[in-house]
Amino acid sequence: MASARIDRAYAACEALARSHYENFPVASWLVPRRMRPHIAAVYAFARVADDIADEGKLPADERRVQLDAWQRRLHAATAVEESAQPPHAHEDLIIVAAAHTIRTLDLPIALFDDLVSAFAQDITTTRYDSWRDVLDYCRRSANPVGRLVLGIAGYRADVEPPLAASSDALCTALQLTNFWQDLGRDWANGRLYVPRDVATAYGAHESDLGTGSLPSSWVDAIRECVRVTADLFQQGRFVCDRASGRLRYELRATWAGGRRVLERVERLGSRLLVSRPALRASDAPILAWRVLRWRAFAAEHLHR
């Protein structure tokens, strides 16, 4: 009975994961099969938390209360053995799967807490003063995902600091790339992730942001953001080499895909506000080639 309940819980998480397009290694055939249910459980827990934070129709205080309740439910479920009562609601199934993954694989629940804290910050914070502030947000919104994936794969980031640091760098690079990729969407929704001190250094003012082309000051500011992001991608190469088996190729493909989007961000220049760079089906052969020629491709980007 317990096994059937767990299977049902993981199936619900995988269904949720497959119903959303994300840069998240849930459905990729490169991810080892044994890891997929656990990764889906992480994704589903985070997806619900993100949806709570983004529910704009509800007052900010109420969304925060709901996030706190979601976090407490996970802690409560993780602290006890499996309940004999079958889960009923869809969210019950997600909690069951996430708690089972945490207990089975001895994952730090603090990483889930970090994710919730980042989603809570999204409710009230729409601007960032410095790189320190942006990177702190990434530390909680992106980096836990990488560390959880490593834990699911059997790596101990806590006893291998270089692996953890490289994973953090890659996850932050991917998060930053998503920020620059979604510049137009975020601006339309009242958000801006370009650090204020970077914009100020290039004479870029929010009053210059409209609905059309970016002025040269903002193009220069974005170019600086791309440079910082590219440096983080380079720091993230180690984890792509340290991982073994199919996960190594999944991480390399993720790295190459993120780097290609970043290239398009830079090429768009003044059109970035009105055009969103993204991967297309036609990119698949190029990305496959880059993964197969990984060392030569990564070394080429090291000198850019």
Helices and strands as residue ranges (DSSP letters): H 2-18, G 33-35, H 36-53, H 60-79, H 90-105, H 109-124, H 131-141, H 143-153, G 157-159, H 161-181, H 183-188, H 196-201, G 206-208, H 216-235, H 237-242, H 245-268, G 269-271, G 281-283, H 284-292, H 294-302
